[in-house]
């Protein structure tokens, strides 16, 4: 991880990786920016999607072989997640 962060800084890119509680390679010059906090919130949202796909969508271990079939299964699970999310968003707006 340290090498990755150093390479990003060498090419003048701000690394938006998670900061560890102890011994982190991410220091104050990174976390002081407002964009870092936004990036971490968005990261959490993305991780929730992959967590849903692993538990509910059945992608903890793939049942298929080959990139096309695995890709098809991934797209199907992503579509199912979007439909569930659309349903939840519609019910939230109906309440308001």
N, C-alpha and C positions, 0 to 999 in steps of 0.2 A: 504494500500500500504506500509506503514511504516513497519508493521510486516512482510510482504512478503520480503522486501529488507533486513531486519535484519536477517531473517532466512537464506536467501541466503548467507549473509556474514558470518553467524555462521558456515556454512558448506564449507566456503572458495570458493564460487562461485561469480563471478562478475556479478551484476545485470545489464542487458542491457534493462532497461525500459526507457521510454521517460522522459526527464528532464523537469519539469515545470519551468516557468519563475519566479514564486514566491513560496517560501515555499516548495521546492522540497526535497525529501529524497535522491536524487542523488547528490553527491557532487563532488569536484575536484578529489578525488582519483579514481573515476570511469571514468569521462569524459576525463581525461588526456591520457588515452590509445588510441592508433590508432584503436584498434578493436571496441571501442564504436562507433566511427564515421562510420565505415563500417557497423556495426550492424544497425544503424539508417537509413542508405541509403537503406539497404536490407529491413528493416521494411517498409519503404515507398513503395517500389516496391510491397511487399506482400499486403499492404493495398489497393493499386490501383487495384489489381486483385479482392479483395473482393468487392470493390466499383463497379467495372464493373459488377460483378456477381449480385449485388443487383439492379443496375439500368437497364442494358441491358439484363442481364440473367434472370431477373424476380424473384430474390430470396429475395426481401424485405420482402415478406410474402409467405411462402410455400403454394402450392396448394394441397399438398399431406399429407396423414397421414401414420405413420409407418416409422421406420428407414430405411427399405429397399427401399421404394419408394422415400423418401426424399434423400437418398444416391444416388439413380439412377439419380434423377433430378440434384443433385449437380455435379455428374460426367459428365452429359450431358452438363451442363453450363461450367464446367472446360474444357471440350473437345472443345466446341465452342470458348472459350477464346484462347485456344492454337492454333486453326486453324486461328483465326484472327491475333494472334501474329506472326504466321509463315508467313502469307501473308504479313504482314507489314515488317518483317525482310527480306523476299525475295525481296520486292520492294526496300528496302534500299540498299541491296547488288547489285541489278541490276543498280542502279544509280551510284554506285561507280565504 
